[in-house]
Structures are given as C-alpha cells and as structure tokens.
Amino acid sequence: MEIVWQTPANPPEAQDYVFRNGRRHVRPYYFEFISHVKNRWAGKTIVDLFAEEFKGRPYEYYVSAVKSGRIQVDGQMVNVFYRVQSSQKISHFLHRHEPPVLAWDMQILQEEADVLTVCKPPSVPVHPCGQYRKNTVVGILQAERGMAPLFPVHRLDRLVSGLLIFARNPTKADHFRQQIEAGKVRKEYVARVIGVFPVDEQIVNANVDYDAREGRSSVEVGHPQSNKPLRGKTACTKFTRISTNGTHSTVSCEPLTGRTHQIRVHLLHAGYPIANDALYLSQVVCERSASGTGADGAALLTREQLSVEYGFPCGNHSSEEVSSCEDFSVDPMCTNCPNLAPKGYDASEEPLWLHCVRYTGPGWQYECPYPDWAFLS
C-alpha cells in the first residue's frame, strides 16, 4: 500500500470530510507528528518514552512503530533500545483519526475586504489543536470556501458557539489585537442557566485558576483574615437576566477579563450554573440535565492523552461510529481502524448553552443571532 504522508503544510480539502449521523467526520489520513525531546524525557528508551508519556496506545504498538520506522529520531530509524537525548527531533508517522464534530452549517455573517465574521457551531475548535486539524473552523472554511489565510481575532472554546471574528491580513489582525490589549473591546455572551436569576445586575469578582491537566477551572475568593495568596488570576464578569421560565433563565454575560472557562465558573460560583454544563455540575445535576459524559467529556482526558504534539486518542469507542471500509483504507498498524472516529470519542456529547453574541470596539460592532435554546418557553 502506497502511503502519502501529510504535514501541516497540506491544506484541508472538501473531499476530506464524511457526514454521518449528524456529524462531520474527517477521513483518516497519514500524518507526521513532530516534537522535540524534553529534558525530563532524556535518557529514556524511545519505546519507554512513548509507553510512559503517551498511554493512548499499547506498548506493543510502540515496539512495532519503532521497528517499522513509524517512529524516528532526527529523521533516522533507531532500535527499540535507543535512548533519546534532549532537543532531539522525534517524528511519529501515524494513521490519524480526528474526532467528529457536529455537522452544523458554518454560517457567514459578514464578509468584508479585511474582516470575516462567522457563527461558529458548537463542538468545532477554532484552529488546529490537540486531536483536531481539519475539523476546525479554519480548516473547514479553507476546504469548503477557499478562505485562507484567516487570522482569528479572538477565540471561543470548542463547545461554545457564536460570533467569531477573523482578520484577513496580518495588519488588520494586529489592529484588533492592540484594541483588545488596550481594553477597548467589549464582549457579550448569552447563557442558559439553572434557576431564577436575580433581576438586578450581578457582578462576580473572583479569581479563576485553570488546571491544564484536568481541563477545568476553579474559583478562588480571598478572605479578610487570611494572608494566603490566591493562585488564580483576577477575573470579573457582569451578568444580567434576560428572561426566566421559573426553571431556567437566559442570562447576558459580559466578561471584563478573559480567563479560561471564566463565564462558566463565575455562573457556578454565583449559584446559577449553565444548565447543561456537565463539567461543572454535580453528578445529580448532570444526570438530570445532560446525557452521557456531557459537553466536556474530552476535557477530562489527561494532558498526555490530548497531547498537542501527538494527538493520541484513548478509551472506548461508540458502536455508533463503527465504519465500513467504504470511506477510507484501513491501516493494519492503526489502533483506531476500522472505526472512523478515534477511540475515546463520546458520541453523546452535546452543545454547551453558552453563545457569543456581540463584540464591540472603537467605531465597529459585530453581532451573531441568538441560538434557539436562548428563547425560553
């Protein structure tokens, strides 16, 4: 079988995608992942390094990958007893299976000479990261609409939907960046939360501490009688109730800072968590408001399992995603084949009820329509 290896230089194309059961899949492809030996890896055998640091595949796979040349050091094949040294280049050639995303339209909101705005669907990352490369907003717009290059002005978490602004040249991107860093840009989101939110504006001032390994944030509030320093970063969010039906409320959210999961943990801290946010809800609430592992199943995977360098998947696959060989060629060494989705993908993942509706700056404003879930009945 002739193998065509891809690198980040290979742009996504329209024929790379397969649509099935309401999800957009990517046909698996051969890809070269490149990283460099960290100091803490130095001295380990190449097989032990992979088996210990990246547990998404069995030990036997790494032995075979080294022997066959699918794992190389400095562009050369090595034996399974080879000990790596700091800064050496490691290449892992593998059959890459990207997680599917919801097959919602990538709606173009406004197209200008130097600015593009879109309504980002939930579940789709903005740009290549972790296990995603082609199944991203940037990748899909390039593959299906020929829009490249695009420079994201801001970022939305993968499960968050709504307004996404792209500059179409570096000069415009830098212009936006300067305004954001100067605090001249106002951001507005809408969320659907549990409970009857207060009528009066609520302001939450509470540090946000993000744990990258766990993929979640926590709130820290100082106590007047404690001299213990806070670990998190200062964070402030304004909340205003839009409507309520007695069970849920639609809330306008204006983050004055930009911390990871800030709106989500500030709403939880205020006692009104996002109604389907399984990552931050108690188990009792999760069972009532979300199915499966919920909207953030992937966020609970370890840092090794979501490695940016290698993108290794893990866990069990859903029977829903088992594929025939009609869509792609099965690779005999691949630990994901013959499935279309990677192992560990949660087919029950649902969109998060958090949506970006507006960005406003000096002399400009871009908006996105409210999602259906924001209109309570």
Secondary structure, 3 states (H helix, E strand, C coil): CCCCEECCCCCCCHHHEEEECCEEEECCEEEEEEEECCHHHCCCEHHHHHHHHCCCCCHHHHHHHHHHCCEEECCECCCCCCECCCCCEEEEEEEECCCCEECCCCEEEEECCCEEEEEECCCCCCCCECCECCCCHHHHHHHHHCCCCCEECCCCCCCCEEEEEEECCHHHHHHHHHHHHCCCCEEEEEEEEECCCCCCCEEEECEEEEECCCCEEEEECCCCCCCCCCCCECCEEEEEEEEECCCEEEEEEEECCCCCCHHHHHHHHHCCCECCCCCCCCHHHHHHHCCCCCCCHHHHCCCCCCCCCCCCCCCCCCHHHECCCCCCCCCCCCCCCCECCCCCCCCCCCCCCEEEEEEEECCEEEECCCCHHHCCC
